[in-house]
Amino acid sequence: MPGTPPTRFVYLGPEGTFTEAALRTLPAAEHGVRTPARSVPEALEAVRAGEADAALVPVENSVGGAVPVTLDELVTGSPLVITREVVIPVEFVLAARELTPLARIRTVAAHPQASAQCRNWLLAHLPDAVVVDMLSNAASAISAAAGECDAALCAPIGVPRNRLTVLAEKVADHADAVTRFALLTRPGPVGEPTGDDVTSLAVSIRHDQVGALLAVLTELSVRGINLSRIESRPTGEQLGTYFFFLDCTGHVAETRMGEALQGLRRICAEVRFLGSYPRHRLVREEPQPSVPGLSDADFADSAAWLTRLRAGEIA
């Protein structure tokens, strides 16, 4: 991240959640000040107001999909940009105050998203248990520690903090489930490309223009820019008007991405740049081979050729 590294971090709280666990994977956050917020809007407003340098909030889950409140907040208020993404596996644990046979568990504290992601596991292992909805994974752990429920589905980080005993690990219906988080700051100089980057955008199209969304996608595809995610959210202004959230492979400093952004600026009602940042990889992957004609050198060569043509140097 260019400029002064952040030292004051705010995150979607409370303590003991997957968001805190994701934040603590960042060395600067591990040694900085970490403050939980009660909601995503509260976390982002702390950054906008200068009360924090950066905020970590969830963007999407591989099972549950996008987090609507985060997307909505990114297109309202003063601009914020993503400077880093964090992707972590979502592996719940079943924990209780003491070692307890599963057959004796009658109530399980769980956040609705947690119980939804573990529905089949619960049916298979705790068919007679009643799930008690909680406001957060942390609240689930606290409830079990207080003896209000027999056990809790919670994040592993909540076990030692509440002196719980793990009854089952890696509780989930989807073993490869992950959640993606975004670290947001106030706008500043964009970091240098790493060769494996993501550029995030929010665009609104003219709803009365035929083929407007196709035109947006064409600006990307003709330049060989891969669209890794597209999500729509209503603008709130009138029925049928939407913001489209796009995650594209590439960096704003690269020529082809710059040309695509110029094209989107021309044809869209609004374009909000949400950041260019390194892509987080959970596993090491082989780099994708470059497509002929789509490197920065190819773009520079074609631009120089056009300049020569305009100067009368036809060749």
C-alpha positions, 0 to 999 in steps of 0.5 A, a space after each residue: 500500500 502506498 503512503 503511510 501504512 495504516 495503524 488504526 483498523 476498524 472491523 465488523 465486530 464484535 470480537 471473536 468473529 471471522 472478520 477479526 480472524 481475517 484482519 489479524 492475518 495482516 501484519 500491520 493490523 496484528 501490531 496496530 489498534 483494532 476496534 470492532 464496529 457494530 455494523 458495516 456502515 459504522 465501520 466505513 463511516 469511521 474511515 470516512 471521518 478519519 477516526 480509523 485508517 482502514 476498515 475490514 468488512 465482508 464482501 462475499 461468501 462462496 456459499 451465501 453470496 454477496 453481502 448486500 450492505 457492503 455493496 450498498 455502502 460502497 456507492 453511497 457517501 464519500 468514495 473509499 477504495 479497496 487496497 487489499 483483499 483477504 480470503 479465509 476458509 470458513 470452518 466452524 467449530 461446535 464448542 461447549 463449556 465442557 466435554 459433552 456427548 453430542 447426544 446430550 446437546 439439546 440447544 445450539 447457539 448459532 448465527 443464522 448464516 452459520 446454521 445455514 452453512 451447517 444445516 446438513 451437518 446439524 441434521 446428521 449429528 444433532 437431529 434433535 437439537 434446537 438452533 437458537 439464533 444469535 446476532 453474531 458468531 461471537 454472541 453464540 460462543 458467549 451464550 454457550 460459555 454462559 450456559 444459556 445454550 448447550 453448545 455453539 457454532 462459532 469461529 475457532 477464534 472464539 473458543 479460547 476467549 470464552 474458555 470453551 471446549 471443542 466438540 467438533 472441528 471443521 463443521 460445515 456442509 461445504 468443506 471448501 467454503 471461504 469468505 472474502 473481505 475487503 480492506 478499505 481506505 480513503 482514496 490515495 495513490 494506487 499501488 504498483 501492479 503486481 502482475 496478479 491484480 484485481 480492479 473493482 468498479 461500480 457502474 450504473 448504466 442508462 436504463 433507457 439505452 438498448 444493449 447498455 450492459 452488453 456495451 459495458 461487457 464489450 469494453 472489457 472483452 475486446 481488451 482481453 480483460 476477464 470479468 471474475 465477478 458481476 453483481 447488481 444492486 438497485 440504485 434506490 432511485 427508481 425501479 429498474 435502475 441498478 449499480 453493477 459491481 465488477 471485479 476485473 483481472 488487471 490493474 488501473 496502471 495497465 494500458 488496457 485497463 486504462 483504455 477500458 475505464 475510459 470507454 466505460 466513462 464514455 458510455 455509463 451514467 456513472 463509474 465509481 473506481 473501487 480500487 486496484 489491489 493484489 489478488 489473494 490466493 488461498 493456494 498457489 496457482 500457475 500464472 495464466 499465459 499472456 494472450 498475444 496482442 494484449 500486453 502493455 507492450 502490444 498496446 504501446 506498439 499499436 499507439 506508436 503505429 497510429 501516431 506514425 500514421 497520423 504524422 504521414 509515416 505510412 508503413 
